[in-house]
Amino acid sequence: MAILPTLKLETDFWNKGFLVVGIDEVGRGSFAGPLVVGATIIKPDLDKNSLEKLLKLGINDSKKLSKKKRETLQESVQEFIFDSQIEYITVDVINKFGVGNATAIGFGQVAQKLISKHKNKKIFFLTDALKIKSLPNKYQLNIIRGDSTSISIATASILAKVHRDAHMDKLSKKYPLYSLSQNKGYGTLAHRSAIKMYGGSPLHRKEFIKKYLSSISM
């Protein structure tokens, strides 16, 4: 039986009076399209029955779930969400700063927006591995494979994945040569072949695909 994320960390910080924000990104390894950062805040005052119901939903790292399951969970989890935030980091930003720095920018922007929105609240951030440079260490915990550990991070992962996939489906209609609705911008063989045949597009991460395509025999 698979071990699913829990609310253990959240409960520890709820007991200290914090709102707990889970943050994760989707699209970091993609050849094309934006990087999307999601953040979710689970309601800190759920009763026992609600907590049990939430735990039984089967929330997990978005990469381990089917498209249908992600979309179902995205709807089902809303009754347990206090607040959420989505941030799109554009290809221009990724091309200018690199995907690692662009991810850090996205995490920072999401965190600052939630801090500004909830000025009268104590907030603690759980992130999937990445440190938020603009925040003191005492207000964040950076967890390797956090989306497999914390329900807050896992729901952020699902939120980001559902939004990004829908966005890539729309972009696929504008840039039909690259089958973006199928590959979501990732470097599948068909996508790499299309880049070789047609060149890149404004959606492509120029330095990123150059690095990978140079080592791929097609």
Number of C-alpha atoms within 10 A of each C-alpha: 3 6 9 17 21 19 15 12 15 24 14 12 16 18 10 10 14 18 21 27 26 29 33 30 29 25 22 18 12 20 28 28 26 26 25 27 31 28 30 28 26 24 16 19 12 12 9 9 9 13 15 11 12 20 15 10 12 16 26 26 24 23 14 11 15 10 15 10 14 23 16 12 21 19 10 13 16 13 11 17 15 15 15 19 19 20 20 19 21 17 22 17 17 24 15 13 13 15 22 11 13 22 25 17 21 24 26 18 20 21 23 15 12 18 15 10 11 13 9 8 12 14 20 24 28 26 28 24 15 20 19 25 11 13 14 9 13 8 14 19 19 16 17 12 14 24 31 20 21 26 28 30 32 31 32 31 29 30 29 28 26 19 18 24 21 13 17 22 18 13 19 19 13 10 16 10 14 23 19 23 18 15 20 24 26 18 18 15 12 14 21 21 15 15 19 12 10 10 10 17 13 11 16 21 25 18 15 17 17 11 10 12 17 8 8 9 6 8
